[in-house]
Amino acid sequence: MAVSLAQFVRHLAESGLMSDEEIKAFQAALPAEKRTLDDAQPFAKELVRQKKLTPYQATAIFQGKPRRLILGNVAFSLSTKIVFLLLALVGGASLWMAILADMGVSLLVTLN
């Protein structure tokens, strides 16, 4: 089933990956053939091609699950912190390991 451009844009804005202004500016700069109203796939492909979204992000938004991106990042970050807290309690991790893990997770979540 094709997702309309309006639905895709609404989900993209809900995800917080792009602001409404960024989306409107991007749409205005696109050629007409990539702004079809009944199918968002050309628009999504162009966002990925121009590196505005990753393929994973575009797929999640295309499927209508923009919150999955946010919740997945939060769950990943918290679970990593819990693992290192437990390792620190039993003496299996140093403070530096915990700091490096936290920074690594922060970078991964930011880049996602």
C-alpha positions as CSV (number, residue, x, y, z in Angstrom):
1,M,0.0,0.0,0.0
2,A,1.4,3.4,-1.0
3,V,1.8,6.0,1.7
4,S,0.7,9.5,0.6
5,L,3.2,12.4,0.8
6,A,1.0,14.2,3.3
7,Q,1.1,11.1,5.7
8,F,4.9,10.7,5.3
9,V,5.5,14.4,5.9
10,R,3.3,14.3,9.0
11,H,5.2,11.3,10.4
12,L,8.5,12.9,9.6
13,A,7.6,16.0,11.5
14,E,6.3,13.9,14.5
15,S,9.6,12.0,14.6
16,G,11.5,15.3,15.2
17,L,14.2,14.4,12.6
18,M,13.3,17.4,10.5
19,S,11.4,20.5,11.5
20,D,8.4,21.7,9.5
21,E,10.4,24.5,8.0
22,E,13.2,22.1,6.9
23,I,10.6,19.8,5.3
24,K,8.9,22.6,3.4
25,A,12.2,23.9,2.2
26,F,13.2,20.4,1.0
27,Q,9.9,19.9,-0.8
28,A,10.2,23.3,-2.5
29,A,13.6,22.4,-3.8
30,L,12.5,19.1,-5.3
31,P,11.6,18.6,-8.9
32,A,7.8,18.1,-9.5
33,E,8.2,14.4,-10.4
34,K,9.5,13.7,-6.9
35,R,6.6,15.5,-5.2
36,T,3.8,13.2,-6.2
37,L,0.9,13.5,-3.7
38,D,-0.2,9.9,-3.8
39,D,3.1,8.2,-3.2
40,A,5.8,9.3,-0.8
41,Q,8.4,6.8,-2.0
42,P,10.3,9.1,-4.4
43,F,10.4,11.8,-1.7
44,A,11.7,9.3,0.9
45,K,14.3,8.0,-1.5
46,E,15.5,11.6,-2.2
47,L,15.8,12.3,1.5
48,V,18.0,9.2,1.8
49,R,20.0,10.1,-1.3
50,Q,20.7,13.6,0.0
51,K,21.6,12.1,3.4
52,K,18.9,13.9,5.3
53,L,17.7,10.5,6.6
54,T,19.2,7.1,6.9
55,P,17.5,4.2,5.2
56,Y,16.4,2.9,8.6
57,Q,14.9,6.2,9.6
58,A,13.1,6.5,6.2
59,T,11.7,3.0,6.5
60,A,10.4,3.6,10.1
61,I,8.7,6.8,9.0
62,F,7.4,5.2,5.8
63,Q,5.8,2.5,8.0
64,G,4.1,5.1,10.1
65,K,6.2,4.4,13.2
66,P,8.1,7.6,13.9
67,R,8.1,7.1,17.7
68,R,9.8,3.8,17.3
69,L,13.0,5.7,16.5
70,I,12.9,7.7,19.7
71,L,11.9,4.8,21.9
72,G,14.5,2.5,20.4
73,N,17.2,5.0,21.1
74,V,16.1,5.6,24.7
75,A,15.8,1.9,25.4
76,F,19.3,1.2,23.9
77,S,20.8,4.0,26.0
78,L,19.2,3.0,29.2
79,S,20.0,-0.7,28.8
80,T,23.7,0.1,28.2
81,K,23.8,2.3,31.3
82,I,22.2,-0.5,33.4
83,V,24.6,-3.1,32.2
84,F,27.6,-0.9,33.1
85,L,26.1,-0.1,36.5
86,L,25.7,-3.8,37.3
87,L,29.2,-4.5,36.1
88,A,30.6,-1.7,38.2
89,L,28.7,-3.0,41.3
90,V,30.4,-6.4,41.0
91,G,33.8,-4.9,40.0
92,G,33.7,-5.9,36.4
93,A,33.9,-2.4,34.9
94,S,35.9,0.6,35.7
95,L,34.7,4.2,35.7
96,W,36.5,4.8,32.5
97,M,34.8,1.9,30.8
98,A,31.4,3.3,31.9
99,I,32.3,6.8,30.6
100,L,33.5,5.4,27.3
101,A,30.4,3.3,26.9
102,D,28.1,6.2,27.7
103,M,29.9,8.5,25.2
104,G,29.7,5.7,22.6
105,V,26.0,5.2,23.1
106,S,25.4,9.0,23.0
107,L,27.2,9.2,19.7
108,L,25.3,6.2,18.2
109,V,22.0,7.6,19.3
110,T,22.8,11.0,17.9
111,L,23.9,9.6,14.6
112,N,20.8,7.4,14.4
